[in-house]
Amino acid sequence: MRIIGIDPGTRKLGIGIIENRDFVAALTINLKTSDFQMRLSNLATQFRNILNEYKPDMAFLESTIYHKNVKTAIQLGAVRGVVLLLLAEAKIETRELSPTRIKGSITGNGQAKKQQVAFMIRRLLNIPEDSILDENATDALACALAGFKSLS
């Protein structure tokens, strides 16, 4: 089963793709433009292309955590909306996982630091140390792997 994990953000969107327990790809969509509407448009184009290229069977999306900044929370909701719409259009079953559940599944500790998650992802998916993975892609891989493990 091919699974796509998604770590949504307003400036970067992490994407991790696994096939069963094997690493396939780790990508980050950079949403650089200052115009938010154009960021959403660029996101839609790039994410649609990724779905067409990798053809995942299932998606796991990191659920939203509480934001004190209302503007950021609203923008994150819009990003998530684009992602969820494209997954629905592609008829890809989608589930959400909390950050705590993802960390707990990967490290055994729901409060693990990002570095601990990154270390375990490299070990569990046999990703060489010299491979460059940014934290968005690593979080997305963790989401995909935690999702896969939740299916067992």
Buried (B, 14 or more C-beta within 10 A) or exposed (E): EBBBBBBBBBEBBBBBBBBEEEBBBBBBBBBEEEEBEEBBBBBBEBBBEBBEEBEBEBBBBBBBEEBEEEEEBEBBEBBBEBBBEBBEEBEBEBEBBBBBBBBBBBBEEBEBEEEBBBBBBBEBBEBEEEEEBBBBBBBBBBBBBBBBEEEE
